Amino acid sequence: MPELIDRPVSLLRCPDGIGSQCFFHKHHSDGFGPDVHPVSLRESAGQADYVYVDDIQGVLALVQMNTLEFHPWGARRDKPDRPDHLIFDLDPAEGIAWSELKRAAREVRDRLAEIGLDSWVRLSGGKGAHVCVPIQRGPDWPQVKAFCEAFADAMVENSPLRYVATASKAVRKDRIFIDWLRNARGATSVTGWSLRAREGAPVAMPLRWDEFARSRASTDFDLGKALRRAKRLRSDPWEGYASSRQRLPKL
């Protein structure tokens, strides 16, 4: 819930199931009911009401509207231009072994630690992993985006045969794309514990770093395994994430 509540959120809705057409929905509708709230945000064409929830009842209301994926902003609704969450989405090219992806995530973690930032890891439920970094609000979106771009570029400069920091598929062969582009106003990324609208309905699963080392694929958890994990857990695998007070350093 700390990743999701009180944030503008885009929804991937699949009215007829994963095998049929799904669509993204980001604007508020009265049909969502009283537990799903509007928040007015600036768009290029003016103001528009986006969606946010502040409790589990709101989440369940969206599930009843066939929402499978929840993609929140990296900022909270009261200060949408002051982000508090960075994400580096590691997207491997075809043929990259999962062991290499894990090595890359640990290297991102270690490089962040060198500049004073703790990070948490999540299986994306797609092809890769997300290395997530909470920060205190203060910097605006252009500052955060510039930081993330510079960090990704530095990773590429250090290991040009392993990483790429551009979205062009023409240069991504045999490399891992460090996707920093989600760190911008209006960009979103799937939240932890969300289902994915993919074959087998995998779950975007937050892990401790030691658990991540034992993972076998980004799709390790389907709905059943995720529910069993939730029942077994004795503590939050992202303990300390929501209470972190680390500041964005100058790179």
C-alpha positions in Angstrom: 0.0 0.0 0.0 2.8 2.6 0.6 3.7 2.4 -3.1 0.1 2.9 -4.2 -2.1 5.0 -1.9 -2.4 8.8 -2.4 -0.7 8.7 -5.8 -2.2 9.3 -9.2 -2.5 5.8 -10.7 -3.0 4.5 -14.2 -4.9 1.3 -14.5 -4.7 -1.6 -17.0 -8.2 -3.0 -17.3 -9.1 -6.3 -18.9 -12.9 -6.6 -19.0 -12.8 -10.0 -20.7 -9.6 -11.4 -19.2 -5.9 -11.5 -20.1 -6.5 -13.2 -23.4 -8.7 -10.4 -24.7 -8.1 -6.7 -25.4 -6.9 -4.7 -22.4 -6.6 -0.9 -22.1 -5.0 1.8 -20.0 -7.3 4.1 -18.0 -6.0 7.1 -16.1 -8.9 9.5 -15.7 -11.5 9.4 -13.0 -15.0 8.2 -13.6 -18.0 8.3 -11.3 -18.6 4.7 -12.2 -15.7 3.7 -10.0 -17.7 4.4 -6.9 -17.1 6.4 -3.7 -13.9 4.7 -2.6 -12.0 5.7 -5.8 -11.2 9.4 -5.7 -10.4 12.2 -8.3 -7.3 14.4 -8.2 -7.0 17.3 -10.5 -3.7 17.4 -12.4 -2.3 19.6 -15.1 -2.1 18.2 -18.6 -0.9 19.7 -21.8 -4.5 20.5 -22.7 -5.4 21.8 -19.3 -6.6 20.2 -16.1 -8.0 16.7 -15.8 -9.2 14.4 -13.0 -6.9 11.4 -12.4 -7.5 8.4 -10.2 -6.2 7.8 -6.7 -7.1 5.5 -3.8 -6.3 5.9 -0.1 -7.3 2.5 1.3 -7.8 -1.2 0.4 -11.5 -0.6 -0.3 -10.5 1.7 -3.2 -8.1 -1.0 -4.5 -10.9 -3.6 -4.4 -13.3 -1.2 -6.1 -10.9 -1.0 -9.0 -10.4 -4.8 -9.1 -14.2 -5.0 -9.4 -13.8 -2.8 -12.5 -11.5 -5.5 -14.1 -8.2 -3.7 -13.1 -5.3 -6.2 -13.3 -2.4 -3.8 -13.2 -1.8 -0.7 -11.0 0.8 1.8 -12.3 1.3 4.7 -9.8 3.2 7.9 -10.3 6.5 8.5 -8.6 5.0 11.4 -6.6 2.0 11.8 -4.3 -1.1 13.6 -5.2 -0.6 16.6 -2.8 2.7 17.5 -4.5 2.7 15.9 -7.9 5.7 17.9 -9.1 7.9 16.7 -6.2 8.8 13.1 -6.8 9.7 10.8 -3.9 10.5 7.6 -5.8 13.1 6.7 -8.4 13.0 3.5 -10.5 15.6 1.8 -12.7 13.9 -0.8 -14.8 16.3 -3.4 -16.1 15.1 -4.8 -19.4 17.3 -7.6 -20.8 17.6 -8.2 -24.6 16.5 -11.5 -25.9 19.0 -14.2 -24.9 20.3 -12.5 -21.8 20.5 -15.1 -18.9 18.6 -14.4 -15.7 21.9 -14.7 -13.8 23.2 -11.7 -15.8 20.1 -9.7 -15.1 20.6 -10.4 -11.3 24.2 -9.4 -11.6 23.1 -6.1 -13.2 20.6 -5.3 -10.5 23.2 -5.9 -7.8 25.6 -3.6 -9.6 23.0 -0.9 -9.8 22.4 -1.4 -6.1 26.1 -1.2 -5.3 26.6 2.0 -7.5 23.7 3.7 -5.8 25.1 2.7 -2.4 28.4 4.4 -3.4 26.6 7.7 -3.6 24.7 7.2 -0.4 21.4 5.7 -1.7 19.7 2.5 -0.4 17.6 0.6 -2.9 15.0 -2.1 -2.9 14.4 -4.7 -5.6 11.2 -6.1 -7.3 10.6 -8.8 -9.9 8.7 -6.9 -12.6 6.5 -9.9 -13.6 7.5 -9.1 -17.1 11.1 -9.7 -18.4 13.3 -8.0 -15.9 13.6 -6.3 -12.5 13.1 -2.9 -10.9 15.6 -1.3 -8.6 13.7 1.3 -6.6 14.9 4.2 -4.6 12.9 6.3 -2.2 13.9 10.0 -1.7 12.8 12.9 0.3 10.6 15.3 -1.6 12.4 18.4 -2.8 13.9 18.1 -6.3 11.5 18.6 -9.2 10.9 16.2 -12.1 13.6 17.7 -14.4 16.2 17.4 -11.6 15.2 13.8 -10.9 15.1 12.9 -14.6 18.6 14.4 -15.1 20.0 12.5 -12.1 18.6 9.2 -13.4 19.8 9.7 -16.9 23.3 10.6 -15.7 23.4 7.6 -13.4 22.4 5.3 -16.3 24.9 6.9 -18.6 27.6 6.4 -16.1 26.7 2.7 -15.9 26.9 2.4 -19.7 30.2 4.3 -19.8 31.7 1.9 -17.3 30.4 -1.3 -19.0 29.4 -0.5 -22.6 29.2 -4.1 -23.7 26.7 -5.0 -20.9 24.4 -2.0 -20.7 22.6 0.5 -22.9 20.7 3.6 -21.7 18.7 4.4 -24.9 15.3 2.9 -25.8 16.3 2.2 -29.4 16.1 -1.6 -29.9 18.7 -1.3 -32.7 21.5 -0.8 -30.1 20.1 -3.2 -27.4 21.2 -6.5 -28.8 23.1 -8.6 -26.2 22.7 -5.8 -23.6 20.6 -4.8 -20.7 18.6 -1.6 -21.1 18.8 0.5 -17.9 15.4 2.2 -18.4 15.6 5.6 -16.5 12.8 7.1 -18.6 10.1 6.3 -16.1 11.4 9.0 -13.8 9.4 11.8 -15.4 6.2 13.7 -14.7 3.3 11.5 -15.8 5.4 8.4 -16.2 4.3 5.3 -14.3 5.6 1.9 -13.3 3.8 -1.2 -12.0 3.5 -1.3 -8.2 4.5 -4.2 -6.0 2.1 -7.1 -5.6 0.2 -6.1 -8.8 -0.9 -8.8 -11.2 0.4 -8.5 -14.7 -1.8 -8.9 -17.8 0.5 -11.6 -19.2 0.3 -15.3 -19.7 -0.1 -17.0 -16.3 -0.9 -13.7 -14.6 2.6 -13.2 -12.9 2.9 -10.9 -10.0 5.3 -7.9 -9.7 6.9 -9.1 -6.5 8.9 -7.1 -4.0 11.8 -9.1 -2.6 14.6 -8.8 -0.1 18.0 -8.7 -1.8 18.9 -12.1 -0.5 15.7 -13.5 -1.9 16.4 -11.9 -5.2 19.7 -13.7 -5.4 17.8 -17.0 -5.3 15.2 -16.0 -7.9 15.0 -17.9 -11.2 12.9 -15.5 -13.4 11.0 -12.3 -13.3 7.8 -14.4 -13.4 8.6 -16.6 -10.4 5.3 -15.7 -8.7 1.9 -16.3 -10.1 -1.3 -15.5 -8.1 -1.2 -18.7 -6.0 2.5 -18.4 -5.1 2.0 -14.7 -4.2 -0.8 -15.5 -1.9 1.2 -18.2 -0.2 4.1 -15.9 0.2 1.9 -13.2 1.7 0.7 -15.7 4.3 4.2 -16.8 5.2 5.8 -13.4 5.5 6.7 -12.3 9.0 7.9 -8.8 7.9 7.7 -6.5 5.0 10.4 -7.5 2.4 10.7 -3.8 1.7 11.0 -2.9 5.4 12.4 0.7 5.7 11.3 1.7 2.2 8.3 3.9 3.2 10.1 5.4 6.2 13.4 6.2 4.3 14.5 9.9 4.5 17.4 9.8 2.1 18.1 12.8 -0.1 18.9 12.9 -3.8 22.6 13.5 -4.0 24.4 15.6 -6.7 25.9 13.2 -9.2 
